[in-house]
Amino acid sequence: MSRIPNLLLTVVATLIFSSFAIAQNTLPLNTGFDHSSGTPYSIGVQDNYWINIASFPPSAPVAPTGSWVILKHPLWAAPFANTQWISARTTFTSASGTNPSNPAYVIFRKCFCLQPGFTTPSLSLSVRGDDNIEIWLNTITNEVLDSTPGNSGSLSSPILATHTAGFVQGRNCLYVLLEDTFFGATGLNLQGTVSARGSLLIAQGVAVSFAPCNCLSGPLPTEDKEAVESRISDQDEQIIREILEIREARRRNK
């Protein structure tokens, strides 16, 4: 008699797990959002999910590090729901010594993991920035948003973007180039989601930590943690180099 209920429980559990695995799941990609608590970070702390991987002039502390959650500039729009404005520094003040022909910049990265068997992935973003924004998914050939003014003001409409191409099994990363062309205030505010049928995980920290996925190739491989982190670092260095080449070419063509 006891075997039948146990069998039924096993079948029900399997069906529930299978339904979750193939369901359309969604993760927030918001700036200034603490996934561990499900609430926005407080002003003045670091966002440990949106990571500053490069900036000029250098940020303090030196990148890569979590971006800083900042108090918005008086002329900026209020942050989107469940978000905060972020920057490379502890305030919205940009670095000194830059000018419109050589603007300050920061490259932000946020990663998530698509586990084996995922289908129908998509991004949906609402973005504001001071000043110019450009966004890629995984590679510079997969552009989500072309370079555009950030519409940071309270009377301007946010920039909307959707994207369905270039997703891969394992580690996927959004890269945002934010340029300060007027050497004044600078900041990024993004509200967005990634959706897919299948299991989704968000990345935390500079080393992009996950469990049970290293976000390189799906399930954790046999290689050790240092090897995984070294490969992530190499990938970031490559895309930083390519983004800065695009930026330099744009400046030369002006």
C-alpha positions as CSV (number, residue, x, y, z in Angstrom):
1,M,0.0,0.0,0.0
2,S,2.8,2.5,0.9
3,R,4.6,2.0,-2.5
4,I,1.7,3.5,-4.4
5,P,1.6,6.9,-2.6
6,N,5.4,7.0,-2.8
7,L,5.3,6.4,-6.5
8,L,2.6,9.0,-7.0
9,L,4.8,11.5,-5.1
10,T,7.7,10.7,-7.3
11,V,5.7,11.2,-10.5
12,V,4.1,14.5,-9.3
13,A,7.6,15.8,-8.3
14,T,9.0,14.9,-11.7
15,L,6.1,16.5,-13.5
16,I,6.5,19.7,-11.4
17,F,10.2,19.9,-12.0
18,S,9.8,19.2,-15.7
19,S,7.2,21.9,-16.0
20,F,9.4,24.4,-14.3
21,A,12.3,23.5,-16.6
22,I,10.3,24.1,-19.7
23,A,8.3,27.1,-18.4
24,Q,9.0,30.6,-19.6
25,N,11.1,32.0,-16.8
26,T,12.2,35.7,-16.3
27,L,15.1,37.3,-14.4
28,P,15.4,41.1,-13.7
29,L,18.5,42.8,-15.1
30,N,17.9,46.1,-13.3
31,T,20.7,48.4,-12.2
32,G,21.1,48.9,-8.5
33,F,19.0,45.7,-7.8
34,D,20.1,43.2,-5.1
35,H,19.1,39.8,-6.3
36,S,19.8,38.2,-2.9
37,S,17.1,40.4,-1.2
38,G,14.9,41.1,-4.2
39,T,15.0,44.8,-3.5
40,P,17.1,47.8,-4.7
41,Y,20.4,48.6,-3.1
42,S,20.7,51.6,-0.8
43,I,22.5,54.7,-2.1
44,G,26.2,54.6,-1.5
45,V,26.8,50.8,-1.7
46,Q,28.1,48.7,-4.5
47,D,26.0,46.8,-7.0
48,N,27.6,43.4,-7.0
49,Y,25.8,42.3,-10.2
50,W,26.5,45.2,-12.5
51,I,30.3,45.1,-12.6
52,N,32.5,48.0,-13.7
53,I,35.1,46.2,-15.9
54,A,36.8,49.2,-17.4
55,S,36.7,53.0,-17.0
56,F,38.6,56.1,-18.0
57,P,39.8,58.0,-16.0
58,P,40.2,55.0,-13.7
59,S,37.5,54.5,-11.0
60,A,38.3,54.2,-7.3
61,P,38.7,51.5,-6.3
62,V,40.3,50.2,-9.5
63,A,38.1,48.2,-11.9
64,P,36.9,45.5,-12.0
65,T,34.5,46.1,-9.1
66,G,30.9,46.4,-8.5
67,S,29.4,49.6,-9.7
68,W,28.4,52.3,-7.3
69,V,24.7,53.0,-6.5
70,I,24.4,56.8,-6.5
71,L,22.0,59.6,-5.7
72,K,20.5,60.8,-8.9
73,H,21.4,64.2,-10.4
74,P,18.7,66.8,-9.8
75,L,18.0,67.0,-13.5
76,W,17.7,63.3,-14.1
77,A,14.5,61.3,-14.2
78,A,13.6,59.3,-11.1
79,P,15.0,55.8,-11.3
80,F,12.7,53.1,-12.8
81,A,10.8,50.9,-10.4
82,N,13.1,48.5,-8.5
83,T,16.2,50.1,-9.8
84,Q,18.8,52.7,-8.9
85,W,21.2,54.9,-10.8
86,I,24.7,53.5,-10.9
87,S,28.1,55.0,-11.8
88,A,31.9,54.1,-11.8
89,R,32.2,56.4,-8.8
90,T,30.5,57.1,-5.5
91,T,28.7,60.2,-6.9
92,F,27.3,61.2,-10.2
93,T,30.2,63.6,-10.7
94,S,32.3,62.5,-13.7
95,A,36.1,62.4,-13.6
96,S,37.9,65.7,-14.3
97,G,40.3,66.3,-17.2
98,T,38.1,64.9,-20.0
99,N,36.5,66.8,-22.8
100,P,34.0,66.1,-25.6
101,S,36.8,65.0,-28.0
102,N,38.1,62.5,-25.4
103,P,35.1,61.7,-23.2
104,A,35.2,59.7,-19.9
105,Y,33.7,56.3,-20.1
106,V,32.8,53.2,-18.1
107,I,32.0,49.7,-19.4
108,F,29.5,47.8,-17.2
109,R,28.8,44.1,-17.4
110,K,26.0,42.0,-16.1
111,C,25.8,38.2,-16.7
112,F,23.3,35.4,-16.5
113,C,23.3,31.7,-17.3
114,L,21.1,29.8,-19.7
115,Q,21.2,26.2,-18.8
116,P,21.0,23.3,-21.3
117,G,17.8,23.0,-23.2
118,F,16.8,26.7,-23.1
119,T,14.5,28.0,-25.9
120,T,12.9,31.4,-26.9
121,P,15.3,33.7,-25.1
122,S,14.7,37.4,-25.2
123,L,15.8,40.7,-23.7
124,S,13.5,43.7,-22.9
125,L,15.2,46.9,-21.7
126,S,14.2,50.4,-20.7
127,V,17.4,52.6,-20.3
128,R,18.5,56.1,-19.4
129,G,22.0,57.4,-19.2
130,D,24.2,60.5,-19.0
131,D,25.4,60.9,-21.7
132,N,25.7,58.3,-24.5
133,I,24.8,54.6,-24.2
134,E,25.7,51.5,-26.4
135,I,24.8,47.9,-25.5
136,W,26.0,44.5,-26.7
137,L,25.1,40.9,-25.8
138,N,28.1,38.6,-25.6
139,T,30.1,40.0,-28.6
140,I,30.5,43.3,-30.4
141,T,28.9,41.8,-33.5
142,N,25.6,41.3,-31.5
143,E,24.5,44.8,-30.8
144,V,21.4,45.4,-28.6
145,L,21.5,49.2,-28.8
146,D,23.5,51.4,-31.1
147,S,25.3,54.4,-29.7
148,T,22.6,56.9,-28.7
149,P,22.0,59.8,-26.3
150,G,20.8,58.6,-23.0
151,N,17.7,60.7,-22.5
152,S,18.5,61.1,-18.8
153,G,16.2,64.1,-18.2
154,S,12.9,63.8,-16.4
155,L,11.0,65.2,-19.4
156,S,12.6,62.8,-21.9
157,S,11.3,59.4,-22.9
158,P,13.4,56.3,-21.9
159,I,15.2,54.3,-24.5
160,L,13.4,51.0,-25.2
161,A,15.2,48.0,-26.7
162,T,14.3,44.3,-27.3
163,H,16.6,41.6,-28.5
164,T,16.2,37.9,-29.4
165,A,19.5,37.0,-31.1
166,G,23.0,35.8,-30.1
167,F,22.1,33.9,-26.8
168,V,24.3,30.9,-26.0
169,Q,24.2,28.0,-23.6
170,G,26.0,28.9,-20.4
171,R,27.4,32.4,-19.6
172,N,25.7,35.3,-21.4
173,C,26.7,38.9,-20.6
174,L,25.3,42.4,-21.3
175,Y,28.0,45.0,-21.9
176,V,27.1,48.7,-21.6
177,L,29.4,51.5,-22.7
178,L,28.5,54.7,-21.0
179,E,30.3,57.9,-22.2
180,D,30.3,61.3,-20.5
181,T,30.7,63.7,-23.4
182,F,30.3,66.9,-21.4
183,F,32.6,66.1,-18.4
184,G,30.0,66.8,-15.9
185,A,27.6,64.3,-14.4
186,T,27.4,60.7,-15.5
187,G,25.2,57.7,-14.6
188,L,23.2,54.7,-15.9
189,N,19.7,53.6,-15.1
190,L,18.3,50.4,-16.6
191,Q,15.2,48.4,-16.0
192,G,15.0,45.1,-17.9
193,T,14.5,41.4,-18.0
194,V,15.8,38.3,-19.7
195,S,13.3,35.6,-20.4
196,A,13.6,32.0,-21.7
197,R,11.9,28.6,-21.5
198,G,14.2,26.7,-19.2
199,S,16.4,27.4,-16.2
200,L,17.9,30.9,-15.7
201,L,20.6,31.9,-13.2
202,I,21.9,35.4,-12.4
203,A,25.7,36.0,-11.9
204,Q,27.2,37.7,-8.9
205,G,30.5,39.3,-8.3
206,V,33.5,40.1,-10.4
207,A,34.3,36.4,-11.0
208,V,30.7,35.7,-12.2
209,S,29.9,33.0,-9.7
210,F,27.1,30.6,-10.2
211,A,25.9,27.2,-9.0
212,P,25.5,24.7,-10.6
213,C,26.6,26.6,-13.8
214,N,29.9,28.3,-14.5
215,C,28.3,30.3,-17.4
216,L,30.9,29.2,-19.9
217,S,29.5,25.9,-21.1
218,G,26.6,24.9,-18.9
219,P,27.1,22.5,-16.0
220,L,30.3,22.9,-14.0
221,P,33.2,21.3,-15.8
222,T,36.0,19.3,-14.2
223,E,38.5,22.3,-14.4
224,D,39.2,24.2,-11.2
225,K,37.8,27.5,-10.1
226,E,41.0,29.4,-11.1
227,A,40.9,28.1,-14.6
228,V,37.3,29.2,-15.0
229,E,38.0,32.7,-13.6
230,S,41.0,33.1,-15.9
231,R,38.9,32.3,-19.0
232,I,36.2,34.8,-17.9
233,S,38.9,37.4,-17.4
234,D,40.3,36.7,-20.9
235,Q,36.8,37.0,-22.4
236,D,36.3,40.4,-20.7
237,E,39.7,41.7,-21.8
238,Q,38.9,40.8,-25.4
239,I,35.5,42.6,-25.4
240,I,37.0,45.6,-23.6
241,R,39.6,45.9,-26.3
242,E,37.0,45.6,-29.1
243,I,34.7,48.1,-27.5
244,L,37.5,50.7,-27.1
245,E,38.5,50.1,-30.7
246,I,35.0,50.9,-31.8
247,R,35.0,54.0,-29.6
248,E,38.4,55.2,-31.0
249,A,37.3,54.6,-34.6
250,R,34.1,56.7,-34.0
251,R,36.2,59.5,-32.5
252,R,38.5,59.5,-35.5
253,N,35.6,59.7,-38.0
254,K,34.0,62.8,-36.3
